[in-house]
Amino acid sequence: MKTSPLFKSRLTALGKFLLIGLVLVIPGYFFLYPQVLHCQLIGFSNFEKVNDYIYSSPYLQQNQRKNILSVIKKSEMRIDSFWLGKQAKPKLIICETPQEYQKYCQSTEGAGCSLGTPWGQSYVILNAQGLNVDVISHEMSHVELLDRLGWWKTTMYIPQWFNEGTALMLDRRFVNNPDSLGRYFDYMDEWLYQTGGGQNILELENLASVKGFFNGGSKEVMLAYMTSGLEVSYWLAYCGKGGMVKLVSDMRSGRSFQESYRDLENKAKKNNKLKLPDNLLRLPDSLKMDE
């Protein structure tokens, strides 16, 4: 079957259009997110390659590096247990100086951050000064969800409160209770403390975006974290780790987050004799205390 000249010309035009788009979009992406470019070029930097996926600052002492590798291993075991099998394989970049951390994380604050790209690469950047199992597990949780769902669905359809709340289930800096029921009760205590007994509430709908979640000062951000921890710990107490994996599977099959999240909880409540105190975030507006 012969191809018409008109079809060939249109195909050529389409190819040129796509090529121009790539030439414009990719540099634009790196202009907006230079830290991603720096991470991708880590192999050409002065950072030392420890193994296939860990890069260490040349300023780290040997004893520091040995301790950090041990901590990373413990974090990976925590991820593997929670997610019923670790899947993500991010590159880990361990920084020693504030300048290094700012270059790869584009921030001078915090002990760690995570980055992902639309084409499937992911990075966990760690600040050696504040490194522990909780910090690494928190950031690896973000990467694990990103790997399982993909960049687009995670970015566009996963509420930030769920992303951060899930990471808190592996991060015991705020609530150090491995038991799912005890964790919910502890987060309720923390939430009541942060809200002054329920007088200053943040609604989940206002924490759905990254901007909404991290809007405000340190007190507001802490309340956002505790709100997320309360909601996700409540849901997880009913649905368990299997529910988390099923939620991701549902979304990969095309179901919305809201539909799967609600249906899994309702099903778990029907099949489980567990009865928890009301999630105060779910109370009708008429029963909530005025701010």
N, C-alpha and C positions, 0 to 999 in steps of 0.2 A: 504494500500500500504506500503510495507516494504522499509526501507531505507538501502541502501547498506553500508557495512563497509567502502568502499572507500570514499563514500560521507560523512559519519560521521567523518572520519579522516581528510578530507579536511576542513570540517566545524569547527572542533576543532582547526585545525591549523590556520584558519582564525581568529577565536575568540582570540587565543593567540597573533596573530600578532596585532590585533586591541588593545588588552589590553596593550601590550608592547608599542604601539604607544602612547596611552593615558598617560601611566606612564612617558614616555619621553617628550611628547609635553607639557603637562600641567605644570610641574615644570619649563620647559624651558620658557614658556610664562611668568610665574611669575618672573623668573630670569631677563628677559628682561624688564618687566614692574612691578617692585615691588610695585609701587603706587596702582596698581589695587588690589593686594593682601591686602594692608593696608586698602583700601576702603571696601573690602569685609568683613574684620574683624572689621569694625568700631563698631559693636555692642558689641565687647569684649574689647574695649578700655576704657579709662577714659572719653571719650566724653559722654555728657548727651543726652539722647533721648528726644527730645522736643515733637515729635509726631511720626506718623508711618513712616515718610520719612525725617525728619530733625534731624541732630545731631549737637550739639553745644559744642564748647570748654568749659571746666570747668572754664577757666579764663575769660569768658565773663560775664560782669555785667548784672544784671536783666534788667536794663533800655536799655542797648545795645541790648539784645536779643529781647525785645519787639519791638524795632524799626526795627530790621532786619526782623522779621516775617511780619511786615507790608509792608516792601519793597518787600519781596518775593511774597506776595499776589498781589501787583500791577504788578509785572513782569509776574506772571502767567496769569493775566487778559490781558496783552499785547500779550502774546503768543496765548491765546485763540482767541483773535480778529484777529490777523494776519493769523493764520493757520485755521481759521474757525472751531475752536474746538480743545482744547488741548488734546493730546493723551498720550504723554510720562509721565512716573512717575518715575523720577530719585530720588535717595537719595541725599539730600543736606547736605554737610559737611561744617560747618562754623568754620573757624580757627581764632585764636586770635594772635598767635605768628608766627614769620617767620619759626621756626622749625616745627611747626605743618603743615603749608602750604606746606613746602618743602616735608614733609613726604607723604602727600596725593596727591600733585600735581606734585611732583618731579621738582619743580622750585621755585626760590626765587623771581621771577618777576611777575608782573601782579596782578590784583585784583580777578581773577577767572580763572578757567579752567574746561573743561568737559572731561569725560572719558566714553568709552563704551566698552563692551566685545562682542566677537563673540556669546556668549550664551545669549545675550539679556539684561544684566544688564547695568545700566548707572548711572553716578554720576556727580554732579556739586559741585566743591570744591570752596569755597568762602573765600576770605581774608577780614576779618571784617574791616581792616584798610581803605580799599578803596571801600567799598560796596555801590552800588546804583542800581536803577532800570535798568539803561542801561547795567551795567555789568552783572547782573543776566539774563536779557532778552537775551543778546548776547549769553551767554553760554547755556541757555535753548533752544535757536533756534538750536544750533548744536545737542543737544540731541533729539529735536523733529524730525529733519530730520533723524537722526539715527534710531529712533524708527519706523518711518513710512516706511523707506526703508530697514532697517536691516544693520547690521555691514558690511557685505561683499560688498553689492552694494554701500553703502555710501563710504566705504574706497577705493574700486577699480574703481568705475565708475563715482563718482561725482567729478568734478574738484574742487580743493581747492578754486579757485576764486569764484565759485558759493556758496560753503558752507560759506565762510567768507562774501561774498557780501550779502547773505540772512540774516546772523546774523546782519549785519550793518543796515538792514531795520528796525530792532527792537531796535537798539542801536543808541541813538541820541547824543552821545558825540561829533561827528564830524559834522553831519548835523542834525539840530533840526527842521525838517520840516515834519509834518505828511501828508501833501498833496503829492500825488505820482508825480505830474508834477513838483511841486516846489522842491521836493527832487532831481529829476533828474537834474534840473538847478543848484541847490546848489552843487551837486556832480561834475558837470562839472566845476564850479568855483574852487572847491577845487583841482580837477585834474589838471586844467590849472596852478594853483599856484604851485602845487607840481612838475609839469613837466617843469616849467619855460616857460609856454606858448606853451607846446607841443614839447619841444626840447629834453626831456629825457623820452622817452616812455618805459613802460614795456608791452610786448605783453602778451595777455591772455594765450597763449599756454605755456609760460614760468612760469605761475603761477598755473598750473594744479595740481602739486604735493605739498604736505606739505613742502618738502625740498625746492622746487623752490620758494614757496610763502614766506617762512621765511628766505631765503638766503640773507645775507647781513646785513648791520647795520640798526639802527633805521630809518634812512631816507628812505632806500630802502623798508623796511617793511611798513612804512607809505604810500609810493607810491603804494605798492601792495594793501593795503586796499582801497585807493582812486580809484584805477583802478577797483577793484572788485565792489565797490559801484557805480561807474559810469555805468558799464555794467549791473548790476542787476537792478538798478533803472530805466534804460532805458527799459529793458525788462518788468519789472513789471508795468511800466506806461501804456504799451499796454495790457499786459495779465492779470493784476490784481491778487488778492489773489486767485481767482478761477483757474487762470492759474497755480499758484504754486501747488495747490492741484492736478490739472489734470496732471501736469508733473510727480509728484510722482506716481500717479495712472498708468500712461503710463509705467513708469519704472518697476513697480511691475508686469505689464502684459508682460514684456519682451522687450519693446522698449528701444533703446539706449537713453542716455541723449541727445546727439547731435541732434538726429532725432526729438525727442519730443520738445526740446527747440526751434529748428528752425521752426518746423511746427506750434507750438502754436503761435509763434510771427507772422509768415506770415498770419495765419488765423485771428488773432486779428487785424492786419493792414488792411485786406480786409473788415472786418466788422465794422471798427471804422473810423470815420472821423478825428480822432486825427492826427495831423501832428507835430512831434517833430523835432527840429534841429538835424542834423546828429550826430550820436554817433561817436565821433572822433576816437574811437578805431576800428571802422569798415571801416575807409577810406582806399582806395587802397594804397599800399606802395609808389606809385609814387607821392601821394599827401601829404604824411607825411613829416614833417620836419626832416632833418638830425639831428642826435644827436650831 
